[in-house]
Amino acid sequence: MTQRAARPDRTLVAILSVVAAIVVIAIVVVFTRGGPTDIDPATPEGVVQSYSLAMVANDLDTARGFISADVLDECEFAEPSALQGLRMTVIETTINGASAVVRVSLDEGSGGFGGSSYSYDDAFTLVKDRGDWKIETTPWQLTFCYNQGFRG
């Protein structure tokens, strides 16, 4: 007696193929997502972005370059906070002559599956300093100098 070789069910093969295709597409999407959009560094929003990225990277020399001279003159260095998982989105910018307020939404997440997060709004204030926008106040997590007058 000859035994017939078992052939896979075509429906099962089709379902597994679709699942595999979805998994591949999901992996491609996750690994090709872009980072933050670069904002013109000559704008208040661009200064806030550049300063924040420097603080997250713990590049304090670069961060110092975005702070107003008046704040730096009186700077009492603040130990940077742990900024892992901090995400920031610009809500709006208000420019009034030589001063600007950049309102941001901050999201602090613990990351990982089932992690919790806390979102809130805060603001950076900037002034024109020799033609460039410079930061005077920041949200407390991004404070460089204690005298930045952060709002907590």
Disulfide bonds with the S-S distance in Angstrom:
Cys75-Cys145 1.95
